[in-house]
Amino acid sequence: MKSYKNILKRNNNPIVAQSFRLTTNNKINRLIVGALNKLSKSSSYALSAKNYLDFFRDVRNPIEKNGAKFLHTIVFNSNTNRYKKILNYAAMIIDNTDYSDLGSNTGMQSFLLNFDALYEDFVIKVLTEESHTQGFSTWGKMHTFAQSSFNSEIVYKPDILFKYLTEDPNNDYKESSFGVLDCKNKAHSIF
């Protein structure tokens, strides 16, 4: 309404706008800032965490320990229910909740699992170490597939190769593989 009135008055700066900032010093923001502070010390998440912390400049006394216990002190209502999931994650980060003891040494690491990568590692281990079939292999790094005219490379790395040869006499001594396996972990179904 103020903008409309200012336009009618022909003011030089008629538009009145307010930007919502997350600087309120409340329990929700204190928990989020505690997790972001911890993430800002991790090499993997430092830049993103520091960028997000700019939104929370006025939040004081961030929660640095006992995140789960502090989470139980927050009373949720219809307006704040949508924050439950992010606050659970924040509490987990603060409390070093992860599947190994790695997180307690590095400050924060791997409390969430990449199940696609975990499944791929599982299949590779079964095929290369447990199966009685020889010939399964993996690559440790990306390989160049093509070179573009813009001096950039197109690279690739298959999940699993079967009977890979760097020089195949039946293929003009070029690379070959009898098969390439791509691992997929589909949600809500059997592997």
MODELLER restraints for C-alpha pairs under 7 A, 6 or more apart:
rsr = mdl.restraints
at = mdl.atoms
rsr.add(forms.Gaussian(group=physical.xy_distance, feature=features.Distance(at['CA:2:A'], at['CA:16:A']), mean=6.40, stdev=0.5))
rsr.add(forms.Gaussian(group=physical.xy_distance, feature=features.Distance(at['CA:3:A'], at['CA:14:A']), mean=5.38, stdev=0.5))
rsr.add(forms.Gaussian(group=physical.xy_distance, feature=features.Distance(at['CA:3:A'], at['CA:15:A']), mean=4.61, stdev=0.5))
rsr.add(forms.Gaussian(group=physical.xy_distance, feature=features.Distance(at['CA:3:A'], at['CA:16:A']), mean=5.20, stdev=0.5))
rsr.add(forms.Gaussian(group=physical.xy_distance, feature=features.Distance(at['CA:6:A'], at['CA:14:A']), mean=4.59, stdev=0.5))
rsr.add(forms.Gaussian(group=physical.xy_distance, feature=features.Distance(at['CA:7:A'], at['CA:14:A']), mean=5.24, stdev=0.5))
rsr.add(forms.Gaussian(group=physical.xy_distance, feature=features.Distance(at['CA:21:A'], at['CA:55:A']), mean=6.22, stdev=0.5))
rsr.add(forms.Gaussian(group=physical.xy_distance, feature=features.Distance(at['CA:22:A'], at['CA:55:A']), mean=5.62, stdev=0.5))
rsr.add(forms.Gaussian(group=physical.xy_distance, feature=features.Distance(at['CA:22:A'], at['CA:56:A']), mean=5.38, stdev=0.5))
rsr.add(forms.Gaussian(group=physical.xy_distance, feature=features.Distance(at['CA:23:A'], at['CA:55:A']), mean=6.51, stdev=0.5))
rsr.add(forms.Gaussian(group=physical.xy_distance, feature=features.Distance(at['CA:23:A'], at['CA:56:A']), mean=4.55, stdev=0.5))
rsr.add(forms.Gaussian(group=physical.xy_distance, feature=features.Distance(at['CA:23:A'], at['CA:57:A']), mean=5.83, stdev=0.5))
rsr.add(forms.Gaussian(group=physical.xy_distance, feature=features.Distance(at['CA:23:A'], at['CA:58:A']), mean=4.85, stdev=0.5))
rsr.add(forms.Gaussian(group=physical.xy_distance, feature=features.Distance(at['CA:23:A'], at['CA:59:A']), mean=5.67, stdev=0.5))
rsr.add(forms.Gaussian(group=physical.xy_distance, feature=features.Distance(at['CA:24:A'], at['CA:58:A']), mean=6.65, stdev=0.5))
rsr.add(forms.Gaussian(group=physical.xy_distance, feature=features.Distance(at['CA:24:A'], at['CA:59:A']), mean=6.28, stdev=0.5))
rsr.add(forms.Gaussian(group=physical.xy_distance, feature=features.Distance(at['CA:25:A'], at['CA:58:A']), mean=6.52, stdev=0.5))
rsr.add(forms.Gaussian(group=physical.xy_distance, feature=features.Distance(at['CA:25:A'], at['CA:59:A']), mean=4.53, stdev=0.5))
rsr.add(forms.Gaussian(group=physical.xy_distance, feature=features.Distance(at['CA:25:A'], at['CA:60:A']), mean=6.27, stdev=0.5))
rsr.add(forms.Gaussian(group=physical.xy_distance, feature=features.Distance(at['CA:27:A'], at['CA:74:A']), mean=6.68, stdev=0.5))
rsr.add(forms.Gaussian(group=physical.xy_distance, feature=features.Distance(at['CA:29:A'], at['CA:59:A']), mean=6.78, stdev=0.5))
rsr.add(forms.Gaussian(group=physical.xy_distance, feature=features.Distance(at['CA:30:A'], at['CA:59:A']), mean=6.34, stdev=0.5))
rsr.add(forms.Gaussian(group=physical.xy_distance, feature=features.Distance(at['CA:30:A'], at['CA:60:A']), mean=6.98, stdev=0.5))
rsr.add(forms.Gaussian(group=physical.xy_distance, feature=features.Distance(at['CA:30:A'], at['CA:61:A']), mean=6.59, stdev=0.5))
rsr.add(forms.Gaussian(group=physical.xy_distance, feature=features.Distance(at['CA:30:A'], at['CA:62:A']), mean=4.36, stdev=0.5))
rsr.add(forms.Gaussian(group=physical.xy_distance, feature=features.Distance(at['CA:30:A'], at['CA:63:A']), mean=5.76, stdev=0.5))
rsr.add(forms.Gaussian(group=physical.xy_distance, feature=features.Distance(at['CA:31:A'], at['CA:62:A']), mean=6.13, stdev=0.5))
rsr.add(forms.Gaussian(group=physical.xy_distance, feature=features.Distance(at['CA:31:A'], at['CA:63:A']), mean=5.25, stdev=0.5))
rsr.add(forms.Gaussian(group=physical.xy_distance, feature=features.Distance(at['CA:31:A'], at['CA:87:A']), mean=6.96, stdev=0.5))
rsr.add(forms.Gaussian(group=physical.xy_distance, feature=features.Distance(at['CA:31:A'], at['CA:90:A']), mean=6.48, stdev=0.5))
rsr.add(forms.Gaussian(group=physical.xy_distance, feature=features.Distance(at['CA:32:A'], at['CA:87:A']), mean=6.70, stdev=0.5))
rsr.add(forms.Gaussian(group=physical.xy_distance, feature=features.Distance(at['CA:32:A'], at['CA:90:A']), mean=5.74, stdev=0.5))
rsr.add(forms.Gaussian(group=physical.xy_distance, feature=features.Distance(at['CA:33:A'], at['CA:53:A']), mean=6.82, stdev=0.5))
rsr.add(forms.Gaussian(group=physical.xy_distance, feature=features.Distance(at['CA:33:A'], at['CA:62:A']), mean=5.61, stdev=0.5))
rsr.add(forms.Gaussian(group=physical.xy_distance, feature=features.Distance(at['CA:34:A'], at['CA:62:A']), mean=4.69, stdev=0.5))
rsr.add(forms.Gaussian(group=physical.xy_distance, feature=features.Distance(at['CA:34:A'], at['CA:63:A']), mean=4.71, stdev=0.5))
rsr.add(forms.Gaussian(group=physical.xy_distance, feature=features.Distance(at['CA:34:A'], at['CA:64:A']), mean=5.26, stdev=0.5))
rsr.add(forms.Gaussian(group=physical.xy_distance, feature=features.Distance(at['CA:34:A'], at['CA:94:A']), mean=6.78, stdev=0.5))
rsr.add(forms.Gaussian(group=physical.xy_distance, feature=features.Distance(at['CA:35:A'], at['CA:90:A']), mean=5.06, stdev=0.5))
rsr.add(forms.Gaussian(group=physical.xy_distance, feature=features.Distance(at['CA:35:A'], at['CA:93:A']), mean=5.72, stdev=0.5))
rsr.add(forms.Gaussian(group=physical.xy_distance, feature=features.Distance(at['CA:35:A'], at['CA:94:A']), mean=5.46, stdev=0.5))
rsr.add(forms.Gaussian(group=physical.xy_distance, feature=features.Distance(at['CA:36:A'], at['CA:49:A']), mean=5.28, stdev=0.5))
rsr.add(forms.Gaussian(group=physical.xy_distance, feature=features.Distance(at['CA:36:A'], at['CA:53:A']), mean=6.71, stdev=0.5))
rsr.add(forms.Gaussian(group=physical.xy_distance, feature=features.Distance(at['CA:38:A'], at['CA:94:A']), mean=6.97, stdev=0.5))
rsr.add(forms.Gaussian(group=physical.xy_distance, feature=features.Distance(at['CA:38:A'], at['CA:107:A']), mean=6.80, stdev=0.5))
rsr.add(forms.Gaussian(group=physical.xy_distance, feature=features.Distance(at['CA:38:A'], at['CA:108:A']), mean=6.90, stdev=0.5))
rsr.add(forms.Gaussian(group=physical.xy_distance, feature=features.Distance(at['CA:39:A'], at['CA:45:A']), mean=5.72, stdev=0.5))
rsr.add(forms.Gaussian(group=physical.xy_distance, feature=features.Distance(at['CA:39:A'], at['CA:46:A']), mean=5.99, stdev=0.5))
rsr.add(forms.Gaussian(group=physical.xy_distance, feature=features.Distance(at['CA:39:A'], at['CA:49:A']), mean=5.98, stdev=0.5))
rsr.add(forms.Gaussian(group=physical.xy_distance, feature=features.Distance(at['CA:39:A'], at['CA:108:A']), mean=6.63, stdev=0.5))
rsr.add(forms.Gaussian(group=physical.xy_distance, feature=features.Distance(at['CA:40:A'], at['CA:46:A']), mean=3.90, stdev=0.5))
rsr.add(forms.Gaussian(group=physical.xy_distance, feature=features.Distance(at['CA:40:A'], at['CA:47:A']), mean=6.91, stdev=0.5))
rsr.add(forms.Gaussian(group=physical.xy_distance, feature=features.Distance(at['CA:40:A'], at['CA:49:A']), mean=5.11, stdev=0.5))
rsr.add(forms.Gaussian(group=physical.xy_distance, feature=features.Distance(at['CA:40:A'], at['CA:50:A']), mean=5.90, stdev=0.5))
rsr.add(forms.Gaussian(group=physical.xy_distance, feature=features.Distance(at['CA:42:A'], at['CA:108:A']), mean=6.77, stdev=0.5))
rsr.add(forms.Gaussian(group=physical.xy_distance, feature=features.Distance(at['CA:64:A'], at['CA:94:A']), mean=6.10, stdev=0.5))
rsr.add(forms.Gaussian(group=physical.xy_distance, feature=features.Distance(at['CA:65:A'], at['CA:94:A']), mean=5.81, stdev=0.5))
rsr.add(forms.Gaussian(group=physical.xy_distance, feature=features.Distance(at['CA:65:A'], at['CA:95:A']), mean=6.20, stdev=0.5))
rsr.add(forms.Gaussian(group=physical.xy_distance, feature=features.Distance(at['CA:66:A'], at['CA:95:A']), mean=6.08, stdev=0.5))
rsr.add(forms.Gaussian(group=physical.xy_distance, feature=features.Distance(at['CA:67:A'], at['CA:91:A']), mean=4.14, stdev=0.5))
rsr.add(forms.Gaussian(group=physical.xy_distance, feature=features.Distance(at['CA:67:A'], at['CA:92:A']), mean=6.91, stdev=0.5))
rsr.add(forms.Gaussian(group=physical.xy_distance, feature=features.Distance(at['CA:67:A'], at['CA:94:A']), mean=5.54, stdev=0.5))
rsr.add(forms.Gaussian(group=physical.xy_distance, feature=features.Distance(at['CA:67:A'], at['CA:95:A']), mean=5.83, stdev=0.5))
rsr.add(forms.Gaussian(group=physical.xy_distance, feature=features.Distance(at['CA:68:A'], at['CA:91:A']), mean=5.09, stdev=0.5))
rsr.add(forms.Gaussian(group=physical.xy_distance, feature=features.Distance(at['CA:71:A'], at['CA:91:A']), mean=6.83, stdev=0.5))
rsr.add(forms.Gaussian(group=physical.xy_distance, feature=features.Distance(at['CA:93:A'], at['CA:108:A']), mean=6.28, stdev=0.5))
rsr.add(forms.Gaussian(group=physical.xy_distance, feature=features.Distance(at['CA:96:A'], at['CA:103:A']), mean=5.54, stdev=0.5))
rsr.add(forms.Gaussian(group=physical.xy_distance, feature=features.Distance(at['CA:96:A'], at['CA:104:A']), mean=5.84, stdev=0.5))
rsr.add(forms.Gaussian(group=physical.xy_distance, feature=features.Distance(at['CA:96:A'], at['CA:108:A']), mean=5.97, stdev=0.5))
rsr.add(forms.Gaussian(group=physical.xy_distance, feature=features.Distance(at['CA:97:A'], at['CA:111:A']), mean=5.77, stdev=0.5))
rsr.add(forms.Gaussian(group=physical.xy_distance, feature=features.Distance(at['CA:98:A'], at['CA:110:A']), mean=6.14, stdev=0.5))
rsr.add(forms.Gaussian(group=physical.xy_distance, feature=features.Distance(at['CA:98:A'], at['CA:111:A']), mean=3.79, stdev=0.5))
rsr.add(forms.Gaussian(group=physical.xy_distance, feature=features.Distance(at['CA:99:A'], at['CA:111:A']), mean=6.28, stdev=0.5))
rsr.add(forms.Gaussian(group=physical.xy_distance, feature=features.Distance(at['CA:102:A'], at['CA:109:A']), mean=6.60, stdev=0.5))
rsr.add(forms.Gaussian(group=physical.xy_distance, feature=features.Distance(at['CA:103:A'], at['CA:109:A']), mean=4.60, stdev=0.5))
rsr.add(forms.Gaussian(group=physical.xy_distance, feature=features.Distance(at['CA:103:A'], at['CA:110:A']), mean=6.89, stdev=0.5))
rsr.add(forms.Gaussian(group=physical.xy_distance, feature=features.Distance(at['CA:116:A'], at['CA:184:A']), mean=6.68, stdev=0.5))
rsr.add(forms.Gaussian(group=physical.xy_distance, feature=features.Distance(at['CA:116:A'], at['CA:185:A']), mean=5.54, stdev=0.5))
rsr.add(forms.Gaussian(group=physical.xy_distance, feature=features.Distance(at['CA:119:A'], at['CA:185:A']), mean=6.34, stdev=0.5))
rsr.add(forms.Gaussian(group=physical.xy_distance, feature=features.Distance(at['CA:120:A'], at['CA:183:A']), mean=5.57, stdev=0.5))
rsr.add(forms.Gaussian(group=physical.xy_distance, feature=features.Distance(at['CA:124:A'], at['CA:160:A']), mean=6.94, stdev=0.5))
rsr.add(forms.Gaussian(group=physical.xy_distance, feature=features.Distance(at['CA:127:A'], at['CA:136:A']), mean=6.54, stdev=0.5))
rsr.add(forms.Gaussian(group=physical.xy_distance, feature=features.Distance(at['CA:128:A'], at['CA:136:A']), mean=5.66, stdev=0.5))
rsr.add(forms.Gaussian(group=physical.xy_distance, feature=features.Distance(at['CA:128:A'], at['CA:137:A']), mean=6.85, stdev=0.5))
rsr.add(forms.Gaussian(group=physical.xy_distance, feature=features.Distance(at['CA:135:A'], at['CA:162:A']), mean=5.40, stdev=0.5))
rsr.add(forms.Gaussian(group=physical.xy_distance, feature=features.Distance(at['CA:135:A'], at['CA:163:A']), mean=4.62, stdev=0.5))
rsr.add(forms.Gaussian(group=physical.xy_distance, feature=features.Distance(at['CA:136:A'], at['CA:160:A']), mean=6.75, stdev=0.5))
rsr.add(forms.Gaussian(group=physical.xy_distance, feature=features.Distance(at['CA:136:A'], at['CA:161:A']), mean=5.69, stdev=0.5))
rsr.add(forms.Gaussian(group=physical.xy_distance, feature=features.Distance(at['CA:136:A'], at['CA:162:A']), mean=4.58, stdev=0.5))
rsr.add(forms.Gaussian(group=physical.xy_distance, feature=features.Distance(at['CA:136:A'], at['CA:163:A']), mean=6.27, stdev=0.5))
rsr.add(forms.Gaussian(group=physical.xy_distance, feature=features.Distance(at['CA:137:A'], at['CA:160:A']), mean=5.89, stdev=0.5))
rsr.add(forms.Gaussian(group=physical.xy_distance, feature=features.Distance(at['CA:137:A'], at['CA:161:A']), mean=5.24, stdev=0.5))
rsr.add(forms.Gaussian(group=physical.xy_distance, feature=features.Distance(at['CA:137:A'], at['CA:162:A']), mean=6.39, stdev=0.5))
rsr.add(forms.Gaussian(group=physical.xy_distance, feature=features.Distance(at['CA:138:A'], at['CA:159:A']), mean=6.59, stdev=0.5))
rsr.add(forms.Gaussian(group=physical.xy_distance, feature=features.Distance(at['CA:138:A'], at['CA:160:A']), mean=5.10, stdev=0.5))
rsr.add(forms.Gaussian(group=physical.xy_distance, feature=features.Distance(at['CA:138:A'], at['CA:161:A']), mean=6.01, stdev=0.5))
rsr.add(forms.Gaussian(group=physical.xy_distance, feature=features.Distance(at['CA:139:A'], at['CA:157:A']), mean=6.77, stdev=0.5))
rsr.add(forms.Gaussian(group=physical.xy_distance, feature=features.Distance(at['CA:141:A'], at['CA:157:A']), mean=6.96, stdev=0.5))
rsr.add(forms.Gaussian(group=physical.xy_distance, feature=features.Distance(at['CA:142:A'], at['CA:155:A']), mean=5.97, stdev=0.5))
rsr.add(forms.Gaussian(group=physical.xy_distance, feature=features.Distance(at['CA:142:A'], at['CA:156:A']), mean=5.42, stdev=0.5))
rsr.add(forms.Gaussian(group=physical.xy_distance, feature=features.Distance(at['CA:142:A'], at['CA:157:A']), mean=4.99, stdev=0.5))
rsr.add(forms.Gaussian(group=physical.xy_distance, feature=features.Distance(at['CA:143:A'], at['CA:155:A']), mean=5.36, stdev=0.5))
rsr.add(forms.Gaussian(group=physical.xy_distance, feature=features.Distance(at['CA:143:A'], at['CA:156:A']), mean=5.52, stdev=0.5))
rsr.add(forms.Gaussian(group=physical.xy_distance, feature=features.Distance(at['CA:143:A'], at['CA:157:A']), mean=6.30, stdev=0.5))
rsr.add(forms.Gaussian(group=physical.xy_distance, feature=features.Distance(at['CA:144:A'], at['CA:153:A']), mean=6.43, stdev=0.5))
rsr.add(forms.Gaussian(group=physical.xy_distance, feature=features.Distance(at['CA:144:A'], at['CA:154:A']), mean=5.96, stdev=0.5))
rsr.add(forms.Gaussian(group=physical.xy_distance, feature=features.Distance(at['CA:144:A'], at['CA:155:A']), mean=4.41, stdev=0.5))
rsr.add(forms.Gaussian(group=physical.xy_distance, feature=features.Distance(at['CA:144:A'], at['CA:156:A']), mean=6.56, stdev=0.5))
rsr.add(forms.Gaussian(group=physical.xy_distance, feature=features.Distance(at['CA:145:A'], at['CA:154:A']), mean=5.46, stdev=0.5))
rsr.add(forms.Gaussian(group=physical.xy_distance, feature=features.Distance(at['CA:145:A'], at['CA:155:A']), mean=5.15, stdev=0.5))
rsr.add(forms.Gaussian(group=physical.xy_distance, feature=features.Distance(at['CA:145:A'], at['CA:156:A']), mean=6.44, stdev=0.5))
rsr.add(forms.Gaussian(group=physical.xy_distance, feature=features.Distance(at['CA:146:A'], at['CA:153:A']), mean=5.90, stdev=0.5))
rsr.add(forms.Gaussian(group=physical.xy_distance, feature=features.Distance(at['CA:146:A'], at['CA:154:A']), mean=5.14, stdev=0.5))
rsr.add(forms.Gaussian(group=physical.xy_distance, feature=features.Distance(at['CA:147:A'], at['CA:153:A']), mean=4.64, stdev=0.5))
rsr.add(forms.Gaussian(group=physical.xy_distance, feature=features.Distance(at['CA:147:A'], at['CA:154:A']), mean=6.21, stdev=0.5))
rsr.add(forms.Gaussian(group=physical.xy_distance, feature=features.Distance(at['CA:158:A'], at['CA:180:A']), mean=6.76, stdev=0.5))
rsr.add(forms.Gaussian(group=physical.xy_distance, feature=features.Distance(at['CA:158:A'], at['CA:182:A']), mean=6.86, stdev=0.5))
rsr.add(forms.Gaussian(group=physical.xy_distance, feature=features.Distance(at['CA:159:A'], at['CA:181:A']), mean=6.14, stdev=0.5))
rsr.add(forms.Gaussian(group=physical.xy_distance, feature=features.Distance(at['CA:159:A'], at['CA:182:A']), mean=5.35, stdev=0.5))
rsr.add(forms.Gaussian(group=physical.xy_distance, feature=features.Distance(at['CA:159:A'], at['CA:183:A']), mean=6.53, stdev=0.5))
rsr.add(forms.Gaussian(group=physical.xy_distance, feature=features.Distance(at['CA:160:A'], at['CA:180:A']), mean=5.91, stdev=0.5))
rsr.add(forms.Gaussian(group=physical.xy_distance, feature=features.Distance(at['CA:160:A'], at['CA:181:A']), mean=5.03, stdev=0.5))
rsr.add(forms.Gaussian(group=physical.xy_distance, feature=features.Distance(at['CA:160:A'], at['CA:182:A']), mean=6.67, stdev=0.5))
rsr.add(forms.Gaussian(group=physical.xy_distance, feature=features.Distance(at['CA:161:A'], at['CA:177:A']), mean=6.58, stdev=0.5))
rsr.add(forms.Gaussian(group=physical.xy_distance, feature=features.Distance(at['CA:161:A'], at['CA:179:A']), mean=5.96, stdev=0.5))
rsr.add(forms.Gaussian(group=physical.xy_distance, feature=features.Distance(at['CA:161:A'], at['CA:180:A']), mean=4.71, stdev=0.5))
rsr.add(forms.Gaussian(group=physical.xy_distance, feature=features.Distance(at['CA:161:A'], at['CA:181:A']), mean=6.20, stdev=0.5))
rsr.add(forms.Gaussian(group=physical.xy_distance, feature=features.Distance(at['CA:162:A'], at['CA:177:A']), mean=6.10, stdev=0.5))
rsr.add(forms.Gaussian(group=physical.xy_distance, feature=features.Distance(at['CA:162:A'], at['CA:178:A']), mean=5.65, stdev=0.5))
rsr.add(forms.Gaussian(group=physical.xy_distance, feature=features.Distance(at['CA:162:A'], at['CA:179:A']), mean=4.95, stdev=0.5))
rsr.add(forms.Gaussian(group=physical.xy_distance, feature=features.Distance(at['CA:162:A'], at['CA:180:A']), mean=6.18, stdev=0.5))
rsr.add(forms.Gaussian(group=physical.xy_distance, feature=features.Distance(at['CA:163:A'], at['CA:177:A']), mean=5.47, stdev=0.5))
rsr.add(forms.Gaussian(group=physical.xy_distance, feature=features.Distance(at['CA:163:A'], at['CA:178:A']), mean=5.44, stdev=0.5))
rsr.add(forms.Gaussian(group=physical.xy_distance, feature=features.Distance(at['CA:164:A'], at['CA:176:A']), mean=5.80, stdev=0.5))
rsr.add(forms.Gaussian(group=physical.xy_distance, feature=features.Distance(at['CA:164:A'], at['CA:177:A']), mean=4.13, stdev=0.5))
rsr.add(forms.Gaussian(group=physical.xy_distance, feature=features.Distance(at['CA:164:A'], at['CA:178:A']), mean=6.62, stdev=0.5))
rsr.add(forms.Gaussian(group=physical.xy_distance, feature=features.Distance(at['CA:165:A'], at['CA:175:A']), mean=5.65, stdev=0.5))
rsr.add(forms.Gaussian(group=physical.xy_distance, feature=features.Distance(at['CA:165:A'], at['CA:176:A']), mean=5.35, stdev=0.5))
rsr.add(forms.Gaussian(group=physical.xy_distance, feature=features.Distance(at['CA:165:A'], at['CA:177:A']), mean=6.12, stdev=0.5))
rsr.add(forms.Gaussian(group=physical.xy_distance, feature=features.Distance(at['CA:166:A'], at['CA:174:A']), mean=6.62, stdev=0.5))
rsr.add(forms.Gaussian(group=physical.xy_distance, feature=features.Distance(at['CA:166:A'], at['CA:175:A']), mean=4.50, stdev=0.5))
rsr.add(forms.Gaussian(group=physical.xy_distance, feature=features.Distance(at['CA:166:A'], at['CA:176:A']), mean=6.68, stdev=0.5))
rsr.add(forms.Gaussian(group=physical.xy_distance, feature=features.Distance(at['CA:167:A'], at['CA:173:A']), mean=4.36, stdev=0.5))
rsr.add(forms.Gaussian(group=physical.xy_distance, feature=features.Distance(at['CA:167:A'], at['CA:174:A']), mean=4.90, stdev=0.5))
rsr.add(forms.Gaussian(group=physical.xy_distance, feature=features.Distance(at['CA:167:A'], at['CA:175:A']), mean=5.14, stdev=0.5))
rsr.add(forms.Gaussian(group=physical.xy_distance, feature=features.Distance(at['CA:168:A'], at['CA:174:A']), mean=5.55, stdev=0.5))
rsr.add(forms.Gaussian(group=physical.xy_distance, feature=features.Distance(at['CA:168:A'], at['CA:175:A']), mean=5.92, stdev=0.5))
rsr.add(forms.Gaussian(group=physical.xy_distance, feature=features.Distance(at['CA:168:A'], at['CA:176:A']), mean=6.12, stdev=0.5))
rsr.add(forms.Gaussian(group=physical.xy_distance, feature=features.Distance(at['CA:185:A'], at['CA:191:A']), mean=6.16, stdev=0.5))
